[in-house]
Structures are given as C-alpha cells and as structure tokens.
Amino acid sequence: MLALKLTIVPLLIAAITFAGHRWGPAVSGWLAGLPVVAGPVLFFIAVEQGTAFAATAAIGTLAGVIGAVAFAIVYAWVATRFAWPTSFGCGLIAYFSVVAVLNLIAPSLYLAALVSVGALLVGPRLFPRTSSTAAIVVSSHAEVACRMLAGAALVVLVTHFAANLGPNLSGLLAVFPVITSVLAVFSHRYSGYECTVLLLRGVLFGLIALAVFCLALALLWPAWGTVPGLVAAVSCALLVQFLSRAAVQRA
C-alpha cells in the first residue's frame, strides 16, 4: 500500500505537468480534477475498513468537492494581488472552513450531489478575468521532481490520518487539493498568476468527473463490492471527463 501511495500520485503529477507543457494550464488543471488522489484514497479505505465504510466516505468526498472549489476560487483571487504563500494559505483556510461546516452537517448522498453540482456549475463564473493566452512555461526536471515529492508527501499524510477520523471526515479529507495545490503553487511561482488562474479554472471542469466518480462509488459499492464498483466508477468518470473536454476548450 505504501509503495502504491508513493508512486501512483507522483507519476500522475508528472503526467499532468507534461500535459500542461503541451496543451497549456487549462488542460493541466482539467486533468488535475480527475480522481487521481481521491480515487486511491477511497480504495485504500475500502480495503482497510470495508466497502460500507468507504461508501459513506465517498459521500463525504462528493460533498467535499465544494471545498476544492472554494480553494481554487479563493486562491485565484488572492493570487491577483499577492504571492503564492499568501494565496496558498487563504486557499487552505477556505477549504478547511468548508470541510468543518460539512463535517457538522454530514449531508446525505443526494444533498451532497446537489450542492456539489451547483458549485461546479457556478464556480467557473466566479474567477477573475485573465488573458486566455497566458504563456506556457516549461518546468525544469528539478521542478517536476519537487512537485512529485510534494504530492507523495501530501497523499501519505492524508491517507494516514483520514482512516481514523470516521467515514464522513475521511471522505472530506480525501478530496484535499493535493495535486491542485502543488500545481497551483509551482505555476504561480514560476509562471505568474494568470497561468495559475487558468489552471485553477480548468480544475473545476475536471472536478465534474470526480463528483460522478464519488456518486457512482456511493451507489455501487454496497451492492457490487470493491473492485467491480471501482471499475464502474472509473469508467463513468472517464466518460464524463471526455465529454467535458469541449467545456475546457471554450474556457
């Protein structure tokens, strides 16, 4: 399990980084919204705690999409005036504030789906205006390695502490913006705020696939079991991700 945690997410971060080199920050943000962190976290929870526990955690992750949206929007606005440390700190405050409220409410599956879809539909309109032609800055190998190491460290910490906090909070923490925060900080540091805003706006379109993934897990895991339910949820997420490509191109 530890070996998987230390390899899967860093490799995905590298792939998303190189995709940004080729197609720009909006596409890398779109790819970062896939369940590349939440998916493995929920799978590890299912293996260790059982599918019933993990299905409830998936509901928490679905609701936690709102926290990821809050992180992206707040980071983007603060980035127009301040450097990455302040932007990152404000984004984290927004995320954990939303998580605290959702942990108290513990919304049902359908309420979580409703508010998450609403946040994803409205969210892209709340970003600051930027140039649609922000320069693509190619990261050095050292920068890519730093991103991968930061991603590995974050995912190990999240999975280590999440499993002991109960299904709802575990699910909420599974959507912690691991890849998003790493990509945002490095993009902000080396490419400027306009590139970062485009990346974070693209993340919201990618999060649609995450929401569908979590909804499918919550519905299918109790009846289908861990592996069949996971395969079906991944298939649904990839289909939605493909369909959202046109929205990313327009954005």
C-alpha positions, 0 to 999 in steps of 0.5 A: 500500500505504501509503495502504491501511495508513493508512486501512483500520485507522483507519476500522475503529477508528472503526467499532468505537468507534461500535459500542461507543457503541451496543451497549456494550464487549462488542460493541466488543471482539467486533468488535475480534477480527475480522481487521481488522489481521491480515487486511491484514497477511497480504495485504500479505505475500502480495503482497510475498513470495508466497502460500507465504510468507504461508501459513506466516505465517498459521500463525504468526498462528493460533498467535499468537492465544494471545498476544492472549489472554494480553494481554487476560487479563493486562491485565484483571487488572492493570487491577483494581488499577492504571492503564492504563500499568501494565496496558498494559505487563504486557499487552505483556510477556505477549504478547511472552513468548508470541510468543518461546516460539512463535517457538522452537517454530514449531508446525505448522498443526494444533498451532497450531489446537489450542492456539489453540482451547483458549485461546479456549475457556478464556480467557473463564473466566479474567477477573475478575468485573465488573458486566455493566452497566458504563456506556457512555461516549461518546468525544469526536471528539478521542478517536476521532481519537487512537485512529485515529492510534494504530492507523495508527501501530501497523499501519505499524510492524508491517507494516514490520518483520514482512516481514523477520523470516521467515514464522513471526515475521511471522505472530506479529507480525501478530496484535499487539493493535493495535486491542485495545490502543488500545481497551483503553487509551482505555476504561480511561482514560476509562471505568474498568476494568470497561468495559475488562474487558468489552471485553477479554472480548468480544475473545476471542469475536471472536478465534474468527473470526480463528483460522478466518480464519488456518486457512482462509488456511493451507489455501487459499492454496497451492492457490487463490492470493491473492485467491480464498483471501482471499475464502474466508477472509473469508467463513468468518470472517464466518460464524463471527463471526455465529454467535458473536454469541449467545456475546457476548450471554450474556457 
